[in-house]
Amino acid sequence: MALPPPRDHRITLAEAVALTRHFRDTAGPKTERGGMFHREPVEELLKQAGCAGVRIYQGRNADGSSALVLVGVDEKGNDMTGGILLERQYPCPPFCGDPDGLNA
């Protein structure tokens, strides 16, 4: 299968707030709301030869906490499993930054 056609992935802040609010309202009180990755490893993943995008998989650690797995995607839409894979994000909470419409 080929890579899907390009699209504008940008959304408004209001749309983002509505999406994250709905998640918080329907998730358990101790559910992680997101995760943060430093720029350098994400750039390293995207700079791999043949990398046309990134796919994010939701996972779960042995202790039950959430995991986000990032993998490069090639021009055919395939995961680049032989390349760089990222996880070990900084979970929100506690690494949420100042309260805003996305995290509080």
Helices and strands as residue ranges (DSSP letters): H 13-26, E 34-36, H 39-46, E 51-60, E 66-74, E 85-86, E 90-92
